[in-house]
Amino acid sequence: MNTLTLELELTEQELFEAFRRLPPQRRMELIEKLQTLRVPTLRTVPASRLYGLTGLVSLGGDAVADIEAIYDDNGSH
């Protein structure tokens, strides 16, 4: 299947008119296609691929130390 990319600047009215001119079956196909674009697609990744991301982003700090400091300062635990 060949793919052709085409970009047009149309007014909303021109777009509706072009849609109206399509055969009913083609309109339904287009509506179905547009609806699938709104549905999020779940993409899974094997855990083995995630290991390569370890350490890639460092936000700094120590969460455990931060939490302990909060509780120690408040004296609540």
N, C-alpha and C positions, 0 to 999 in steps of 0.2 A: 504494500500500500504506500503510495507516494503522498507526501504531505506538502501542502502549499500554505505558506503563511501570507496573509493579506491583512493590511490595516487600513480601515476606512474611517473617515470622520463623517458621521451621519447625525442628523438631528433625530430626536426621539420620534417625530412624526415620520421621517423617512424610514427609520428602522421598522416601525409598525406597519408601514405600507409594504415594505419588502416582505415582512413576515406574512402579511395578509395574502400576498400573491403566491405564496408557496402552496403546493398541493396539500390537502388535509393530512395525508399520511406523513408527509415530510415535516409538517408543522408539529405533529405528535412526536416524531422522532427527535426533533430539535428540543421540544419541551422536556422530554425524558432525559436527554443528554444534559441540558441545563440543570435539571434537578439533581442529577448525580454529582454535579460539580459542587453542590451545597452540602452533600453528605460527607462528613470527615472519613478519611480512610485510615484504618488502624494499620500501622506498619510495625511489624515486630523485628527484633534484632536478636540473634543468639547472644547469650551472656558472654561467650568467649570474645565477641567483638567489642564488648563494653570494657573489657579489661584494658584495652589500648587507650581508653580515655582517662584512665586513672592518672591523676596528677597533671592533666592537661590544663585545667583551670584551677588557679589557686586564689581563693578569696581571702586568705590570711586568717589569723586568729585561731583560737582554740575554743571550740564550743563548750567543752566540758569545763575548762577553766573559767570561761565567761559565766556559765550557769552557777558554778560554785561561788564565784565572786558576788553574783546577784543575791544568792541565798545568804551568804556570809554577811554582806552589808546590811541586809534587812533583818538578820537574826531570826528569820522565821523557821528555819529548819536546822 
